Amino acid sequence: MKSGNTNNQGAANKPQGRKKLFIFGFIAIAIALFVIFGSKLFTKPVVLTQMKSYGQMKHEVTFDKNNISEEEVDYLADGLTKANFFDEAATKYVYIKKIHKTIELSISANPLIGSNPPAMQAFVDLQKNMQKQFPQNKIVINLVVYNFSNVLRRIE
């Protein structure tokens, strides 16, 4: 009689054991997939921001090496010097970003520049001058206040 009970219990436990094995396997696969792909969801791409200084006033140019080369930045800084933007009056701060054939120069500006037409015209003239020097690219100047994502005016 004991052997009969054991057989019945074994038959009843087989589907339950398979179910546990399936659940365990599913959880193990889910954990493995999370470890492989989930970490990508929670990490930011590596930004290789670099800063270079130019001239006696140490004008600062910041750029992301992922989208523009140091050689191109040097070339643009030379253009800013030729356009008399990098001068001996005050240190200037510029962030350069290249998107395909468009080069964006984000320049720190005073929040009141919008109410000063002559000052605004100087940046319009700078954009035109840079565009003449670099006809193979579209030059855009972003006048920014407080940080590079706060664009006060975009000059194209």
Residue pairs with C-beta under 8 A, 6 or more apart in sequence:
46 66
47 64
47 66
48 64
48 65
48 66
49 62
49 63
49 64
49 65
50 62
50 63
50 64
50 65
50 70
51 60
51 61
51 62
52 60
52 61
52 63
52 70
52 73
52 74
52 77
53 59
53 60
53 61
54 61
54 77
54 80
54 81
54 86
55 81
55 86
55 88
56 88
57 86
57 87
57 88
57 89
57 90
57 91
57 92
58 91
59 77
59 80
59 86
59 91
59 92
59 93
59 94
60 91
60 92
60 93
60 94
61 73
61 76
61 77
61 94
61 95
61 96
62 93
62 94
62 95
62 96
63 70
63 73
63 95
63 96
63 97
64 97
67 97
67 98
67 99
68 96
68 97
68 98
68 103
72 98
73 96
76 96
76 103
76 105
76 130
76 134
77 86
79 130
79 133
79 134
80 86
80 92
80 94
80 105
80 130
82 129
82 133
83 126
83 129
83 130
83 133
85 92
85 126
86 92
92 107
92 108
93 107
93 108
94 105
94 106
94 107
94 108
95 105
95 106
95 144
95 148
96 103
96 104
96 105
96 106
97 103
97 104
97 106
98 104
98 137
101 136
101 137
101 138
102 137
102 138
102 139
102 140
103 134
103 137
103 138
103 139
103 140
104 140
104 141
104 142
105 130
105 139
105 140
105 141
105 142
106 141
106 142
106 144
106 148
106 151
107 123
107 141
107 142
107 143
107 144
108 144
108 145
109 123
109 143
109 144
109 145
109 152
109 153
110 119
110 145
111 145
111 146
111 152
113 119
113 120
113 123
113 143
113 152
113 153
114 120
114 152
114 153
120 153
123 141
123 143
123 153
123 155
124 155
126 141
127 139
127 140
127 141
127 155
127 156
130 139
130 141
131 138
131 139
138 156
140 154
140 155
140 156
141 154
141 155
142 148
142 151
142 153
142 154
142 155
143 151
143 152
143 153
143 154
143 155
144 150
144 151
144 152
145 152
